[in-house]
Amino acid sequence: MGAELLKEEFQVPVRWVIGEGRDINESAGAVRRILSVAGIENIALVTRPMHMPRAVVAFENVGFTVYSAPTTLRPERSLYTPDFIPSNRGFGLAKRAMNEWRGRLLTWLLGRI
């Protein structure tokens, strides 16, 4: 998806598309193996802002110098009374946040091993 966007919308040639890895740590390792052959040590890392801290750590753990380039956030809106009533959407967002923090901890721990 990202490669297609770069080629079609921005006319930027794409040399590598790496689809390996079941998680961010495995993906970072796969990227490192491929880009180290080309002598690439510095990368611009593009991902959602929520995922950026964990992704930066994962790519730094495999030896890259990382320049983060988060995608844009949705515009903020005013809060309304219904926003404070528990909802399925709210529980889903809480679950995603907890999963992200668990992933950050695991990524940090794996980098220390």
QUITAJO-V951863 format. One record per residue. N is the residue number from 1. SS is DSSP state (helix for helix, strand for strand, loop for the rest). BURIAL is 1 if it has 24 or more other C-alpha atoms within 12 Angstrom, else 0. D_LAST is the distance of its C-alpha to the last C-alpha in Angstrom with 1 decimal. Layout:
BEGIN
N | SS | BURIAL | D_LAST
N | SS | BURIAL | D_LAST
END
This chain:
BEGIN
1 | loop | 0 | 33.1
2 | helix | 0 | 31.8
3 | helix | 0 | 32.9
4 | helix | 0 | 36.3
5 | helix | 0 | 36.7
6 | helix | 0 | 35.9
7 | helix | 0 | 38.4
8 | helix | 0 | 41.1
9 | helix | 0 | 41.2
10 | helix | 0 | 40.0
11 | loop | 0 | 41.0
12 | loop | 0 | 37.6
13 | loop | 0 | 36.8
14 | loop | 0 | 33.5
15 | loop | 0 | 32.0
16 | loop | 0 | 28.9
17 | loop | 0 | 28.3
18 | loop | 0 | 25.0
19 | loop | 0 | 24.9
20 | loop | 0 | 21.9
21 | loop | 0 | 19.1
22 | loop | 0 | 19.3
23 | loop | 0 | 17.3
24 | helix | 1 | 16.3
25 | helix | 1 | 12.9
26 | helix | 0 | 14.8
27 | helix | 0 | 17.6
28 | helix | 1 | 15.7
29 | helix | 1 | 14.6
30 | helix | 1 | 18.2
31 | helix | 1 | 19.7
32 | helix | 1 | 17.7
33 | helix | 0 | 19.0
34 | helix | 0 | 22.5
35 | helix | 0 | 22.8
36 | helix | 0 | 21.4
37 | helix | 0 | 24.5
38 | loop | 0 | 26.7
39 | loop | 0 | 25.0
40 | loop | 0 | 24.0
41 | loop | 0 | 21.5
42 | strand | 0 | 22.8
43 | strand | 1 | 23.2
44 | strand | 0 | 25.1
45 | strand | 1 | 23.3
46 | loop | 0 | 25.9
47 | loop | 0 | 25.2
48 | loop | 0 | 26.6
49 | helix | 0 | 26.2
50 | helix | 1 | 24.6
51 | helix | 1 | 21.7
52 | helix | 1 | 21.4
53 | helix | 1 | 18.9
54 | helix | 1 | 16.2
55 | helix | 1 | 17.2
56 | helix | 1 | 17.1
57 | helix | 1 | 13.5
58 | helix | 1 | 12.6
59 | helix | 1 | 14.9
60 | helix | 1 | 13.8
61 | helix | 1 | 10.1
62 | loop | 1 | 11.9
63 | loop | 0 | 14.1
64 | loop | 1 | 17.2
65 | strand | 0 | 19.4
66 | strand | 1 | 20.3
67 | strand | 0 | 23.8
68 | strand | 1 | 24.0
69 | loop | 0 | 27.2
70 | loop | 0 | 27.5
71 | loop | 0 | 30.4
72 | loop | 0 | 33.2
73 | loop | 0 | 33.4
74 | loop | 0 | 36.4
75 | loop | 0 | 39.2
76 | loop | 0 | 39.4
77 | loop | 0 | 42.3
78 | loop | 0 | 44.1
79 | loop | 0 | 43.2
80 | loop | 0 | 45.8
81 | helix | 0 | 46.5
82 | helix | 0 | 45.3
83 | helix | 0 | 41.9
84 | helix | 0 | 41.5
85 | loop | 0 | 42.4
86 | loop | 0 | 39.6
87 | loop | 0 | 39.6
88 | helix | 0 | 37.8
89 | helix | 0 | 36.5
90 | helix | 0 | 35.2
91 | helix | 0 | 33.3
92 | helix | 0 | 31.9
93 | helix | 0 | 30.7
94 | helix | 0 | 29.2
95 | helix | 0 | 27.3
96 | helix | 0 | 26.0
97 | helix | 0 | 24.9
98 | helix | 0 | 23.1
99 | helix | 0 | 21.3
100 | helix | 1 | 20.3
101 | helix | 0 | 18.9
102 | helix | 0 | 17.0
103 | helix | 1 | 15.6
104 | helix | 1 | 14.8
105 | helix | 0 | 12.8
106 | helix | 0 | 10.9
107 | helix | 1 | 10.3
108 | helix | 1 | 9.3
109 | helix | 0 | 6.8
110 | helix | 0 | 5.4
111 | helix | 0 | 5.6
112 | helix | 0 | 3.8
113 | loop | 0 | 0.0
END
